[in-house]
Amino acid sequence: MDRQGQGVDDGDPGYGIGAVARRLGVPAPTLRTWNLRYGIGPSRRSPGGHRRYDTDDLHRLEEMNRLIRSGVPAADAAREVLRIGAAPPGPAAAEAPPAPEPVPEPLPGVPAPGPVPGVPAPEPVPGVPGRPAPEAVRYRPPLPSAAAREKLPPAAPRPRPEIPTAAMLARAAVALDSQTVSGWIDVALSRNGVMWTWEHLVMPVFETICRRQAETGASVEVEHLFSDRVLAALTRLIEHPSWPINDRPVLLACAEEEQHSLPLYALAAVLGRDYHVETRVLGARTPYGALRDAMHRLGPSVVFVWSQLRETGDPAPLTSLPRLRPPSRVVVGGRGWWDDLPPEIPRVTSFAEALTRIVSSVR
């Protein structure tokens, strides 16, 4: 049995929500929201009573996820998925004709039934005498000829997903609409790249959120949701180049107690995808002792340290970083750094300057 509320046999146990979340790259709470809000959820139960997804459910969820990532709103994507229904049968199932039912032998002494007056005789199935043809076998519409197909108008292209303005993206973040925020960020990244998305969408939205925090003292939840969605999108783009230009990786880390790490992930995505630079992201709140250990272990060509808040911008610990052979170039970024930086440590003030300084140091 395979419908909702029914059991599943031991040979087809289905999939739990954790396995489906890992397979699709969609958080489990989002899958639960799709189930509660749109009715796209598990349709089976295990013998123990646990909800399970079957292959048709996975097909619907994969299509739902694809539509949302292409910029379709979640509600519209759900309607489209429910309209399409379950996955189509495979090629073998689609091409194989239905097997004819066996014709029973006439019983001895019992005459075969004759025609009923006023009722037309059924059409025979070729090769099966005396059997009426099913409707699908009696008539199949002819396929158009090649010449006719050439005259058919081309299918209308699907509209390209809309790239939002910073104001639109900020409104979605304030509404805590994580699905819309994720979809729009993904569309902007795939269409215009990381640097454009960072400078024209991400930074303006953060400025809007910061203004709301200064005016009302609220919007912390908005900042957290937006940061989480941006981080998820950027993390998917960080890749290890097949043929990196640097033998020694670039280390990207936040200053100790600095929690704003998104610039590191944006840098890593651009360095890997556009410049073929191998990176390691140590992330937020990296203790200087841990940074020193990582430098000894990896021997990086460049160490980039980010400080956004003045409370984390004390440059004194930078002087205790190890002096390796060959040497590692230390570069800092962010407005949190104090003015008395060591003269041998440059400070960058823009995304483009950080890229230029790092790429030129690893060549």
SEFI-85600 format. One record per residue (C-alpha): residue number from 1; y, z, x. Coordinates in nm, 2 decimals, m for minus. Example, Ala and Ser with C-alpha at 12.3 -4.5 7.8 and 13.67 -1.06 7.14 Angstrom:
SEFI-85600
nr, py, pz, px
1, m0.45, 0.78, 1.23
2, m0.11, 0.71, 1.37
//
This chain:
SEFI-85600
nr, py, pz, px
1, 0.00, 0.00, 0.00
2, 0.34, m0.08, 0.13
3, 0.62, m0.01, m0.11
4, 0.86, 0.28, m0.12
5, 0.70, 0.60, m0.20
6, 0.35, 0.48, m0.13
7, 0.13, 0.54, 0.17
8, 0.06, 0.32, 0.46
9, m0.28, 0.26, 0.59
10, m0.38, 0.38, 0.93
11, m0.38, 0.03, 1.07
12, m0.01, m0.03, 0.99
13, 0.18, 0.30, 1.03
14, 0.52, 0.15, 1.04
15, 0.81, 0.26, 1.25
16, 1.01, 0.59, 1.26
17, 1.39, 0.59, 1.26
18, 1.40, 0.69, 1.63
19, 1.19, 0.39, 1.73
20, 1.40, 0.16, 1.51
21, 1.73, 0.30, 1.65
22, 1.61, 0.24, 2.01
23, 1.49, m0.11, 1.93
24, 1.81, m0.22, 1.76
25, 2.06, m0.02, 1.98
26, 2.20, 0.13, 1.66
27, 2.24, 0.51, 1.63
28, 2.00, 0.68, 1.39
29, 2.29, 0.83, 1.18
30, 2.42, 0.47, 1.13
31, 2.07, 0.37, 1.00
32, 2.08, 0.66, 0.76
33, 2.43, 0.56, 0.64
34, 2.31, 0.20, 0.58
35, 2.02, 0.34, 0.37
36, 2.23, 0.58, 0.16
37, 2.53, 0.35, 0.12
38, 2.37, 0.01, 0.08
39, 2.00, 0.07, 0.02
40, 1.88, m0.09, 0.34
41, 1.63, 0.16, 0.47
42, 1.26, 0.24, 0.51
43, 1.04, 0.12, 0.23
44, 0.71, 0.30, 0.33
45, 0.57, 0.64, 0.37
46, 0.31, 0.76, 0.61
47, 0.01, 0.95, 0.49
48, 0.20, 1.26, 0.59
49, 0.49, 1.17, 0.36
50, 0.73, 1.06, 0.64
51, 0.96, 0.76, 0.57
52, 0.86, 0.45, 0.78
53, 1.01, 0.10, 0.83
54, 0.79, m0.20, 0.81
55, 0.84, m0.55, 0.96
56, 1.04, m0.67, 0.66
57, 1.27, m0.37, 0.69
58, 1.32, m0.45, 1.06
59, 1.41, m0.81, 0.98
60, 1.67, m0.69, 0.73
61, 1.81, m0.44, 0.98
62, 1.82, m0.69, 1.27
63, 2.02, m0.94, 1.05
64, 2.25, m0.66, 0.93
65, 2.32, m0.56, 1.29
66, 2.38, m0.92, 1.39
67, 2.63, m0.99, 1.11
68, 2.82, m0.67, 1.18
69, 2.84, m0.75, 1.55
70, 2.98, m1.09, 1.46
71, 3.26, m0.93, 1.27
72, 3.13, m0.93, 0.91
73, 3.23, m0.61, 0.73
74, 2.93, m0.38, 0.67
75, 2.94, m0.40, 0.29
76, 2.94, m0.78, 0.30
77, 2.67, m0.79, 0.56
78, 2.45, m0.56, 0.34
79, 2.50, m0.79, 0.04
80, 2.40, m1.09, 0.24
81, 2.09, m0.92, 0.39
82, 1.98, m0.80, 0.04
83, 2.03, m1.15, m0.10
84, 1.82, m1.31, 0.18
85, 1.54, m1.06, 0.13
86, 1.23, m1.02, 0.35
87, 1.14, m1.22, 0.65
88, 1.01, m1.57, 0.58
89, 0.64, m1.63, 0.64
90, 0.53, m1.77, 0.98
91, 0.46, m2.13, 1.04
92, 0.09, m2.10, 0.99
93, 0.14, m1.93, 0.66
94, 0.40, m2.18, 0.55
95, 0.20, m2.49, 0.63
96, m0.15, m2.37, 0.51
97, m0.21, m2.49, 0.15
98, m0.35, m2.24, m0.09
99, m0.73, m2.23, m0.10
100, m0.87, m2.37, m0.43
101, m1.04, m2.12, m0.64
102, m1.41, m2.17, m0.67
103, m1.53, m2.36, m0.98
104, m1.80, m2.16, m1.16
105, m2.12, m2.34, m1.24
106, m2.18, m2.40, m1.61
107, m2.43, m2.16, m1.76
108, m2.76, m2.32, m1.87
109, m2.75, m2.41, m2.24
110, m2.37, m2.35, m2.27
111, m2.17, m2.67, m2.31
112, m1.86, m2.71, m2.10
113, m1.54, m2.66, m2.30
114, m1.39, m2.97, m2.43
115, m1.03, m3.08, m2.49
116, m0.83, m2.88, m2.75
117, m0.67, m3.10, m3.02
118, m0.29, m3.13, m2.98
119, m0.30, m2.99, m2.62
120, m0.27, m3.24, m2.33
121, m0.55, m3.24, m2.08
122, m0.46, m3.07, m1.75
123, m0.41, m3.29, m1.45
124, m0.70, m3.27, m1.20
125, m0.68, m3.14, m0.85
126, m0.80, m3.41, m0.60
127, m1.14, m3.32, m0.47
128, m1.20, m3.04, m0.73
129, m1.34, m3.20, m1.05
130, m1.25, m3.03, m1.38
131, m0.98, m2.80, m1.23
132, m0.62, m2.82, m1.35
133, m0.36, m2.86, m1.07
134, m0.12, m2.57, m1.00
135, 0.24, m2.65, m1.06
136, 0.32, m2.66, m0.68
137, 0.03, m2.91, m0.62
138, 0.11, m3.13, m0.92
139, 0.47, m3.20, m0.81
140, 0.65, m3.19, m0.48
141, 0.99, m3.34, m0.45
142, 1.01, m3.62, m0.19
143, 1.20, m3.55, 0.13
144, 1.51, m3.76, 0.18
145, 1.47, m4.05, 0.42
146, 1.62, m4.05, 0.77
147, 1.89, m4.29, 0.65
148, 1.98, m4.07, 0.36
149, 1.99, m3.76, 0.58
150, 2.24, m3.93, 0.81
151, 2.47, m3.98, 0.51
152, 2.46, m3.62, 0.41
153, 2.78, m3.43, 0.49
154, 2.75, m3.18, 0.78
155, 2.72, m2.82, 0.69
156, 3.05, m2.63, 0.68
157, 3.08, m2.41, 0.99
158, 3.08, m2.04, 0.93
159, 3.42, m1.89, 0.98
160, 3.47, m1.72, 1.32
161, 3.50, m1.34, 1.30
162, 3.86, m1.22, 1.30
163, 4.01, m1.05, 1.60
164, 4.21, m0.76, 1.48
165, 4.56, m0.67, 1.57
166, 4.61, m0.33, 1.74
167, 4.76, m0.20, 1.41
168, 4.45, m0.31, 1.22
169, 4.21, m0.15, 1.47
170, 4.42, 0.17, 1.46
171, 4.40, 0.19, 1.08
172, 4.02, 0.15, 1.10
173, 4.00, 0.43, 1.36
174, 4.22, 0.66, 1.15
175, 3.99, 0.59, 0.85
176, 3.70, 0.69, 1.08
177, 3.54, 0.36, 1.00
178, 3.31, 0.35, 1.30
179, 3.13, 0.03, 1.19
180, 3.45, m0.17, 1.16
181, 3.59, m0.04, 1.49
182, 3.26, m0.13, 1.67
183, 3.25, m0.48, 1.52
184, 3.61, m0.56, 1.60
185, 3.59, m0.43, 1.96
186, 3.27, m0.63, 2.01
187, 3.43, m0.95, 1.88
188, 3.74, m0.90, 2.10
189, 3.53, m0.84, 2.41
190, 3.31, m1.14, 2.35
191, 3.60, m1.37, 2.26
192, 3.87, m1.26, 2.50
193, 3.71, m1.05, 2.77
194, 3.75, m0.69, 2.89
195, 4.09, m0.70, 3.04
196, 4.25, m0.87, 2.73
197, 4.08, m0.62, 2.50
198, 4.18, m0.33, 2.71
199, 4.54, m0.42, 2.75
200, 4.61, m0.57, 2.40
201, 4.39, m0.35, 2.18
202, 4.24, m0.04, 2.34
203, 4.56, 0.09, 2.51
204, 4.79, 0.03, 2.22
205, 4.55, 0.20, 1.98
206, 4.53, 0.50, 2.21
207, 4.91, 0.51, 2.22
208, 4.92, 0.52, 1.84
209, 4.66, 0.80, 1.83
210, 4.86, 1.00, 2.09
211, 5.18, 0.96, 1.89
212, 5.00, 1.09, 1.58
213, 4.87, 1.39, 1.78
214, 5.22, 1.47, 1.91
215, 5.37, 1.44, 1.56
216, 5.11, 1.62, 1.35
217, 4.89, 1.81, 1.60
218, 4.59, 1.63, 1.44
219, 4.39, 1.31, 1.51
220, 4.16, 1.46, 1.77
221, 3.86, 1.34, 1.56
222, 4.02, 0.99, 1.56
223, 4.05, 0.99, 1.94
224, 3.69, 1.10, 1.97
225, 3.55, 0.84, 1.74
226, 3.76, 0.56, 1.89
227, 3.66, 0.67, 2.25
228, 3.30, 0.68, 2.16
229, 3.30, 0.33, 2.01
230, 3.49, 0.18, 2.31
231, 3.26, 0.36, 2.55
232, 2.95, 0.22, 2.37
233, 3.09, m0.13, 2.38
234, 3.18, m0.12, 2.75
235, 2.85, 0.04, 2.85
236, 2.66, m0.26, 2.70
237, 2.87, m0.49, 2.93
238, 2.81, m0.31, 3.26
239, 2.54, m0.51, 3.44
240, 2.40, m0.53, 3.79
241, 2.49, m0.87, 3.94
242, 2.19, m1.08, 4.05
243, 2.37, m1.18, 4.37
244, 2.63, m0.91, 4.44
245, 2.90, m0.99, 4.69
246, 2.89, m0.63, 4.84
247, 2.60, m0.48, 5.03
248, 2.74, m0.13, 4.97
249, 2.82, m0.03, 4.61
250, 3.16, 0.08, 4.47
251, 3.16, 0.44, 4.34
252, 3.38, 0.50, 4.03
253, 3.44, 0.87, 3.94
254, 3.68, 1.09, 3.76
255, 3.86, 1.37, 3.94
256, 3.70, 1.71, 3.89
257, 3.76, 1.84, 3.53
258, 3.91, 1.50, 3.43
259, 3.74, 1.40, 3.10
260, 3.91, 1.06, 3.04
261, 3.65, 0.82, 3.19
262, 3.70, 0.50, 2.98
263, 3.90, 0.32, 3.25
264, 3.61, 0.36, 3.49
265, 3.37, 0.18, 3.25
266, 3.62, m0.10, 3.19
267, 3.66, m0.15, 3.56
268, 3.28, m0.15, 3.61
269, 3.23, m0.41, 3.34
270, 3.49, m0.65, 3.48
271, 3.38, m0.60, 3.84
272, 3.02, m0.67, 3.76
273, 3.06, m0.96, 3.52
274, 3.36, m1.14, 3.66
275, 3.35, m1.05, 4.03
276, 2.98, m0.99, 4.10
277, 3.06, m0.65, 4.25
278, 2.78, m0.38, 4.25
279, 2.91, m0.05, 4.11
280, 2.79, 0.30, 4.03
281, 2.98, 0.50, 3.76
282, 2.96, 0.87, 3.80
283, 3.17, 0.93, 3.49
284, 3.38, 1.22, 3.37
285, 3.44, 1.56, 3.54
286, 3.27, 1.47, 3.87
287, 3.28, 1.77, 4.11
288, 3.41, 1.68, 4.45
289, 3.09, 1.83, 4.60
290, 2.88, 1.59, 4.39
291, 3.11, 1.30, 4.49
292, 3.06, 1.39, 4.86
293, 2.68, 1.40, 4.81
294, 2.69, 1.06, 4.64
295, 2.89, 0.92, 4.93
296, 2.64, 1.04, 5.19
297, 2.35, 0.90, 4.98
298, 2.49, 0.56, 4.90
299, 2.74, 0.49, 5.18
300, 2.98, 0.31, 4.94
301, 3.23, 0.05, 5.05
302, 3.50, 0.18, 4.80
303, 3.54, 0.51, 4.62
304, 3.77, 0.49, 4.32
305, 3.88, 0.83, 4.17
306, 4.06, 0.85, 3.84
307, 4.30, 1.12, 3.72
308, 4.48, 1.08, 3.39
309, 4.62, 1.44, 3.34
310, 4.84, 1.62, 3.59
311, 4.61, 1.92, 3.58
312, 4.34, 1.72, 3.75
313, 4.56, 1.53, 4.00
314, 4.56, 1.76, 4.30
315, 4.51, 1.53, 4.60
316, 4.40, 1.81, 4.84
317, 4.02, 1.78, 4.77
318, 4.04, 1.41, 4.86
319, 4.10, 1.50, 5.23
320, 3.76, 1.68, 5.23
321, 3.57, 1.36, 5.14
322, 3.33, 1.26, 5.42
323, 3.43, 1.01, 5.69
324, 3.14, 0.77, 5.70
325, 3.04, 0.50, 5.94
326, 3.11, 0.23, 5.83
327, 3.40, 0.39, 5.65
328, 3.45, 0.41, 5.28
329, 3.79, 0.31, 5.14
330, 3.92, 0.57, 4.90
331, 4.15, 0.44, 4.62
332, 4.29, 0.65, 4.33
333, 4.43, 0.55, 3.99
334, 4.59, 0.72, 3.69
335, 4.92, 0.89, 3.63
336, 4.78, 1.23, 3.69
337, 4.80, 1.22, 4.07
338, 5.06, 1.43, 4.24
339, 5.32, 1.26, 4.47
340, 5.18, 1.40, 4.80
341, 4.88, 1.18, 4.83
342, 4.76, 1.13, 5.19
343, 4.92, 0.81, 5.33
344, 4.58, 0.64, 5.39
345, 4.48, 0.67, 5.02
346, 4.65, 0.40, 4.81
347, 4.73, 0.46, 4.44
348, 4.71, 0.18, 4.19
349, 4.91, 0.17, 3.88
350, 4.75, m0.12, 3.67
351, 4.42, m0.26, 3.58
352, 4.49, m0.58, 3.77
353, 4.60, m0.39, 4.09
354, 4.29, m0.18, 4.08
355, 4.07, m0.50, 4.06
356, 4.26, m0.66, 4.35
357, 4.24, m0.35, 4.57
358, 3.87, m0.30, 4.51
359, 3.76, m0.66, 4.54
360, 3.96, m0.71, 4.86
361, 3.81, m0.40, 5.01
362, 3.45, m0.50, 4.96
363, 3.47, m0.86, 5.09
//
